[in-house]
Amino acid sequence: MAQCLKGIIGIGLLVLLVWPSYSVEANTFTLEQLQEQLQGLRENYIKFKQDTQTKYDHLEAKERLLEEKVGRLEQELRSEKETIQRLLAAGNNNTPRTCHEIHDNDPSLASGMYWIDPDGQGVGDAPISVFCDMSTGSTVISHDSESPMEVDHCPDPGCYSRAINYNVTSIRQLAALAEMSAECRQSIQYDCNFAPLEFSNVAYSWWNDRDGNAQYFWAGSDSSAHTCQCDIDGDCADSTVKCNCDSMAPVQLSDSGVIRAKEILPVTRLNFGRTQLDTSSGVHTLGRFECSGQVSESGMTSSCQDLWRKGHTLSGLYSIMGMAMIETVYCDFAKLPTDSGFQTWIGYADVKSSPTYFHVQRNTTFNETLVPIPFDWELLNVGGAMNLTSGIFSAPVEGRYFFSFTALGLYPGSSVLQACQIRLYKNGVYIGRTYSDEISTAGQYETLSLQLTLNLDKGDQVWVAIASATSGASLTATYTIFNGFLLEEDISPSVEMLRLI
C-alpha cells in the first residue's frame, strides 16, 4: 500500500515537469491563464500530496497496530502452550530431573526438546523445557548471546556489559541442574585487538556467575586467579601474561576456553573494557550451558544433599550417617543444597546394634589382690558382655562405655594405718583407681567408689581388682557392686562393611 501511494505521487511530479515543455505559441492560452493554471496545479498537487501523506500515515499506523496485535496474540499463544506443557509436566509424578535420566530410561529417544524438573518434583520452580542431546544424554540450554558480538568502544573496566538471557524461566533450575549433573561446562571466546582482559594488574573484563559474583578466569575450574586456556596449556603469546589478549601485541589475538566450575555456572553477564582506541576491537562469543552425567548416591545417606539427589522432596526430619554416629537433621527441600538453611543439624540419634548394660554384685566378702573380682549375683546383664565367674567385661562393639564400682571396705582394729586400693583395668593396664584408709583400735568401714567413661574397641576387656590391701582388710558382702553400659556405639565399622559389600 505504501509503495502504491508513492507511485501516485511520482506521476504527479512527472506531469509538473512535462507541462512547461509545451509551446505557448501552439496554444491559445495567454501567459496569465497558463500561470493561473500552473498555480492551480501546484495547489492541487500540494493538497493531493497532503491527503496522500495523511492516508499513508494512517495506513502505516494501522499496519503497526495490526503487527503489534499479531505479536501479542503469538506471545499469548506461546505462553498458554508453555503453561499447558508445564502443568502437564508438573502433574506427571515421573518428571525426570536431567536429560541423562531420560536417556538412561530410553536410549532410543531422538534428540529434541524435553521437560525436566531439576530441583525436584512438586517443589521449587516449575519444570523447564530444554534440549536433550540423546547421543550423549547431555542437557543443553541456549541463550541470546551465542553469536559473535562486538564490544563497544569505551575506556573503563567493564564499561561494556551484556546480560545473558537463557531460554528458560528459572535460573534456579539451572543451578539445580548443575548440582544434579556429574559435570557442567560453558565455552567462551574473546577475539581482541588492543583490548586486554587485564592490564597492569587492573581487570578490565570479567563475567558474572549464577549468583552475580564477578569471576576473572576464562577456562578450567580454578576461580582463585585470572587465567585463560593458554596459561593452562603454557602457550600464551606472551609468557609473562595469563591470556593472549593481555599481551597487547599489535595483531589480532584470541582467547578461548571452556569454563568447568559447575558450582557457579552458568554465566549470567559479560563485562569488557579498555577498547577506547580506534584500533581496539573486542568480539565475544559465549557457548551454550551444557551439563552431562548425573551424580549418583548409593550406600548410607550422609547428608540432605544425598537425599535430594535420590529424589526426596518432602521437607522434614531425617536420619543420616555422621562421622561415627547416626545424626538427625532437618532437610528443607524447598531450597537447593547451595542455599542457606537447606540442612539444619538437630542432634545425635541413639542407635545401637545391640543394647549392652549390666549390674552385678558379690554376696560374700573378698580380699584377694591382683585378680579380677568375681561376682555372685547378676541383677542385669543385657547383651551378656559381663562374665560373673571371671569378673571380666568384654566390649561387644566399638564405642563409649560408662563403668561404676562401689564397695564397703572393712578394716580391723589396729594401732597402725589400714588401707585398700582398688583399680580398674583395661586389657591389663590400670586406667582408674580409688583408695581408702583407716586407723582405729576398733574395726571400721570405709566406702570405695570409682566411675569412668572409656572408649573401647570391640573385644577390649575391663575388670576391677584389689591392687593392694593391708592384712585383714576386705570387701564386705552385698556392698560390692559393679555396673556399666554402652553410652554411644561407633557404627562406622559396620557402615564401612556395608560399603564394601
PyMOL commands that set and color helices and strands:
alter all, ss='L'
color gray80, all
select helices_A, chain A and resi 2-21+24-26+31-91+99-105+171-180+229-233+244-247+304-309+492-500
alter helices_A, ss='H'
color red, helices_A
select strands_A, chain A and resi 112-116+128-133+138-141+149-150+160-163+183-193+198-199+202-203+206-208+214-215+253-259+269-272+281-286+289-292+316-321+326-331+343-348+357-361+377-382+386-387+392-394+399-411+414-426+429-440+444-456+461-469+474-475+481-489
alter strands_A, ss='S'
color yellow, strands_A
deselect
rebuild
show_as cartoon
